[in-house]
């Protein structure tokens, strides 16, 4: 991995985190630009990086990990665009074009969660793993993955927040979740706002023994079982605001094993599940360091 | 792809299909060996290939696509074994060892469904696709996948038959499915025996307009939505005995779009779904030709 100076952008629905640096422990300057309109936000981003060049010198490449859906198809006329997001003003917004035009450096681009998966693979909890999943559970749910050391792309990119899952019996009388698209998806039932809608208070306010966490663990575990049956990752990393509550991990471990019910007899599951489903090694910096990693790969 | 003569084995729970050939349209001799005990079955397999060498000359490599779970970890002491199958006599059975010992050629080894995915990629409905899923729906359900042109492995291999899915309301009063492990998995509700248990007659006996097919399409579509949210494949190929009924495809297309509900706005889904979810190009030969392809890759 190059040690060149890289410009990194974690483009989110509420803010764009920007930074320049070379890797973990070396983020030299950072800023949070509010996500307003594309033009205004990108003006703020450009201004930050122009200032950063003044202070730290030129950067070798730029990496952008973005909220989605985004166009990642090489050669597409809308490559580097945010595409069909419901976020007002951002439908078909050209994210990469203005940055490439202004700075003229190699650009790495992927989803925010694929970026985080890459960051964890290089520097965090996924080191030495060719195959891993990174899930973030916060105001929404997203997931990225590496298979055979490469980020997963295909028709589009993973959209793991919308995995359909069976709901536990405790939830049978519950009104519909918060996803405007799906009645039974992970995000609609266990993202932060969904927990608040279901239980009447913000997720962070419930005691460790509140029943909301049993239901949360049950629903999340169904999503993780589905990831395991499809990708069979070597490790699953769970980040995001909701997962700051460390007491959730043992609940999730138990529930994944209960639902798999002995079908998959691997050491990772049966003997080392606490090392199989883990918090991010990079903590809340997984996203920005992942974007930096995208830039570093593009600089090669 | 090499044009050398390859020995291919599709190792199934009821029979081992064996063949020698070079690819589609050139399977020179074939046999079906009943799956009894490992020792007896492998004796039959070895005898077939010894005879084939007499008739067609030596083969350059052998490819084995097997029912699972199997050990694919390079360097493992049980590499090439069938591991924790509930099938009597086959737990921890060494499948590759006796064949390697007898024939001394390079061996390709993977799950039967990963093999079929590879075969479809090289010669069937997945040509030109770097990212695809192959699902078989018959006496059981299994799935294999390629990402970035490579078969998916990780902790283990995909076990897509055991994807957990929400059940439609029509199924609410239905007794549990046929899977001994999971209450809500794809295989337990829509493999051939599950359809027979649920509706009281073999799947092949129901008319095209029987309600069983609406429920089938609904449950299968939830599984496919989950595959799309995790892998975002460029194509999904549905094979196996139950899928011989071509009238199922339009039902499945409609149901996948209904459940995705406009969340993913891709041309593949919105304009070309009939070319996105398709039958195997190799028909019922996907498995044996996939095994041959595993051998051909190993011969390189």
Interface residues (C-beta under 8 A of the other chain):
Chain A: X69 X83 X84 X130 X131 X143 X145 X147 X148 X150 X152 X153 X154 X155 X156 X157 X158 X159 X160 X161 X162 X163 X164 X165 X166 X167 X181 X182 X183 X184 X222 X225 X226 X227 X228 X229 X230 X231 X232 X233 X234 X259 X260 X261 X262 X263 X264 X265 X266 X268 X269 X276
Chain B: X69 X83 X84 X130 X131 X143 X145 X147 X148 X150 X152 X153 X154 X155 X156 X157 X158 X159 X160 X161 X162 X163 X164 X165 X166 X167 X181 X182 X183 X184 X222 X225 X226 X227 X228 X229 X230 X231 X232 X233 X234 X259 X260 X261 X262 X263 X264 X265 X266 X268 X269 X276
